[in-house]
Each structure stands twice: as C-alpha cells, then as structure tokens.
Amino acid sequence: MKFAIVAALLCVAASAWAQQIALSKLQCKEFIGLPRETIAHLTLWLDGYFTDEEDPAVVDLDKMKGKAEKLVSYCAQNPRLRVMTAAEDVLVK
C-alpha cells in the first residue's frame, strides 16, 4: 500500500514538493492552517502510513476527501495534539 501512496504522490504538482513538513512535530493547529491542497496530500500520505500491509493497495479519492475533513475537524477540536496522533485516532479503525 505504501508504494501505491508514493506513486500517487509522484503525480502531485511540482510546487507541492518545494516544501518539507516534519509530521512528527506538526501540531493540529498548524495542520489546519495549511492550504487545502497540502492537507489533502498529507492526509493521503498519513492514510498510507497507517494502512496495514495486508490491506488492498487502493486509493479512493472520494473517501480520502472525507478522511481529510474528519482529520481537520478532529484537529480543530484538539489543536495542541500532534497531527500524527490525531491521524492515528481518526484514520486507524
């Protein structure tokens, strides 16, 4: 699954690659202040990171939008939480 996510991210516009984000340090309050496109990219990466290896390698862009909205909502309610912790709470079921 992680390889599928990397492949999907390679299709992203070059401007998104000009920025580096340390997800282990990023707090929710910073995450929700990012541009929507960046939030979408990070959510895609986080979903792949928390996906089990045995799960099918499928990227559902409609579901990804919903996951990003849930993560932003959760982060708005927990602004001091690290985004990795928030993503684990929201994306891992």
N, C-alpha and C positions, 0 to 999 in steps of 0.2 A: 504494500500500500504506500509506503513511504517513497518508493520510486515513482509511483504514479503522481504523487503530490509534487515531487521535484520536477517531473516532466511538465506538469500543468503550470508550475511557476515559471518555467523557462519561456513560456508563451507570453508572459506579462510584459508590458511596455518597458522599454529601457529606462525610463525616468524613475520607475519604482526601484531599480537596482542602485540608484545613486545614494540611497540611504541605508544605514545599518542600524538595527534595533536590537538591543540586548534584552531578549524576552525574560531572562531570569531576573532582571532588575526592574522591568517595566511595571509600574503600578496602574491599577484600573483607571484612576483619574487622568493619567497621561494617555492611556489607550483610547478612552472615549473622546479625547481631544484630537486624535489623529484624523486625517482625511478618510472619507468613507472607503475609498479605493484601497488605502493601506490597511484599514480594518478588515476588509474583505480578504486581502492577501494573507494577513496574519491569521485570520480565522481558518482559512484553508490550510495553512501550514500546521496550526495547532490541532486541527481535526486529524490530519495525517499523523502527527506526533502521538496523539492519544488513541489512534486506531490500532487494534490488535493485529498482529501479523497474519492471523488465520482469517480475518475478515476479507471479503472480496475487495479487490482494487477497483473501486468505482467512485467517481466524483459526481455527485448530484448537485448541480449548481443551484437548483431551486431550494433544496434542503440547506445548502450552505448559506444562503441568504437568511433563512430563518435562524440558523445557528449563530450567525453574526449578530442578528438582532437580539437574540437571547443573551449572548455574551455581553453586549453593550448595556442591556437593561440590568443584568446582574452586576456589572461593574459600576453602573450609576448608583446602585444601592450599596455598594461596597468599595468606595473609591480608594481606600488605603490598602486594599488587598493586592497582591501581586497578580498580574494577568495570567501567569502560568497556573496559579492556584485556582483562580476563577474559572479558567478554561477547563481544568480538571473537574471542577464541580458541575459545570454546565455541559461539557461535551462527553464526559465518560458516564455511561449508564450501564 
